[in-house]
Amino acid sequence: MDISTVNALTYEEFLDIFGNVVEKCPIIPAAIWSYRPFKGLTDIEAQISDFIDSLPDSGKEGILRCHPDLSLPAVSLTRDSVDEQRAAGLVRMDSGERALLLRLCARYRQRFGFPFVICARANSTESIGRALQERVSGERAQERERGIEEVKKICSLRLRQILQPSAEPGASANKL
Amino acid sequence: MDISTVNALTYEEFLDIFGNVVEKCPIIPAAIWSYRPFKGLTDIEAQISDFIDSLPDSGKEGILRCHPDLSLPAVSLTRDSVDEQRAAGLVRMDSGERALLLRLCARYRQRFGFPFVICARANSTESIGRALQERVSGERAQERERGIEEVKKICSLRLRQILQPSAEPGASANKL
């Protein structure tokens, strides 16, 4: 889809297509629709990033809480999340690896009050495990910011899948 | 559900129960979970109201754009909205009344770039029609604020249905 097509969408059409670029937060694309016409993909990315940055800390934590845990059963995941977790090899883990990930994710949620969020498409099972091991001992404010940075990476890849569907998701991930 | 039960919920449980108190905006209850423990219903209402007020104008318009049109087919409505529109008698309209409402809602969306939002439970089909006739000629900034005030009324009634389920929704509406 090219940017002139995007700029011609009604807000209902825009939300149908872009509603989940930030997981379960349609308010974000619904808000930045106010800033049409967009110059291009990077303009949409920048508007979303600026909107997220304008939120109070509670709002940023709210975005994180709208994300699934990496290791929850697939039934509770959006289609986008299933595809992303599959790309990272998370659906191929054996039961021992999954149990470890579950425990670390639970400890992270318990400590911070929001889930561990990472851009699965830009990582492997191994790098996700290492990041989780390290981040579970972090500080809340830092983890809030790290989580939001990951949200923005996930959003960028989802935007690319809409606006540059011919590009391989893996190839896009490598550019981050 | 009493407030001590609410305060003991994990954020996942809180979102399962309160996720749609503002239509399709789970980020809002997810954000105010940061401010637990809550003193009571009015404290939760106030936290949500303050969070909404903290948003830029685009964010307020984003909330409105996450709401359904009054007269759209029921298939696109959340369970909450179906119940609310039924309470206002909107599902009993004849085809002529429905066509008029559809035209006015379309004109409103076209003019403001967000849908006409009104607390259906606090209104009748007639008062909704009169409000729409008047508001469709309003100014964008004023309609944004009016729409947000209606969002807060809808939210208050949804909160009461969770926290005071024994009270009749109609009785609650009369208190507003």
Interface residues (C-beta under 8 A of the other chain):
Chain A: T10 Y11 L15 K24 C25 P26 I27 I28 P29 A30 A31 I32 W33 S34 Y35 F51 S54 L55 P56 D57 S58 G59 E61 G62 I63 R65 C66 R109 G113 F114
Chain B: T10 Y11 L15 K24 C25 P26 I27 I28 P29 A30 A31 I32 W33 S34 Y35 F51 S54 L55 P56 D57 S58 G59 E61 G62 I63 R65 C66 R109 G113 F114
